[in-house]
């Protein structure tokens, strides 16, 4: 990474670690994580969600970021980026715990509680 260039998630070390580890997961685990992240959309304003859908249409399968190739993951990452910092941190911690325990299903369980 070039000096001075930061990705949107580089400012929070926990979020950065969670997304760097998520990038290395299997497609099934990424899908489960994306579904969990998309479930956070209730914490993002509706006008922001509409902008996210426009961004998704623009970059889907065209961008250079690791998540641009998967439409579900792209939507999830854009929602996470638009979420409040507290929501980002909570999501990152849940993702890290799920990946550490190698149990992405725990994300689904927590969502249903």
N, C-alpha and C positions, 0 to 999 in steps of 0.2 A: 504494500500500500504506500502511495506517495505521501511525503511529508505535507501536512496541511489539508489533505483530502480526507474527509471523513464520510462514512456512510451514515444514514440517519440513525442507526442503532449503536454506533460507536461511542456515544456519549455516556451510556450506562454500561458499566462493565459486566453486570449480570445479564442484561439483555444481549449484549454482544456475545458473551460466552454461550448463552442458550441458542442463539441463531447460528453461531459457528458450528456448534455440535449438531444442531438440527440439520444443517446442510449435509452432514456426513451420514445421516441415518438412511435406512432403506426406504423405498418408495411407500410401502405400507405404513411405516411409522411417520413419515412426512405427511401422509394423507390424514392420519389420525390427529396429528398435531395441528394441521391446517383446519380440520373440522372444529377442533377445540377453539382455535383462535377466532374463527369466523363466528363462533357462538358469543364472542365478546361484542358483537356489533350493537347490542342494545346499549352499550356504554359510549357509543359514538353518535354524534348528532346526525340527523337525517340528511341535511344538506351535504355533510361530509361524505356520507355513504354514497350519495348520488355522484359526487366527484370521484370517489373510489371506483365506481363502476365504469366511468368514462376512462379513467387511467387504465383500468384492466383491459378495456377494449383496445386501447392504443398500444399497450406494451405486450399483450398476450402473444407469446411465441416469437416476439421480435426483439426483446431487450437482451442485454448482456448479463444481467444479474442472475445468480443461481436459481432464483425462484420465478423468473419470468417465463420459463418454458412450461410450467404447470399452472393452468388457469385457477385452480383451487388454491394453490400455494400463493400465487400472485395476489389473489383477493385477500387471503389471510394476512399476508405481509403488509399490504396497503391498509387494511383495517387496523392492524397492530401499530403501524406507524402513526395513524390518526388518533389512536386511543390516548387517553390521558396518561402521563408518566407513571402514575400509581398503578393503573391497569396494566401497562407494559411490564412493570416490575413484577407484579403478581403473576402474570402469564409466564414471564421468563422463569420465575422460581418454580412454578408448577411444571413447566417443560423440563427444566434441569432435573427435578426430582424424578419425573417419569423416565427420562433417559438414563439417569443414574441407576435406577432400579430395574431398567430394561423392561418397563411395564407401561407402555403407552396407553393401555386400556384404562389405567387409573385416571386419565384425563376424561374419558367418557363417563366413568363412575362419578367423578366429582361433579360433572356437569348435571347429572340427573339427581343429585342430592338436594 
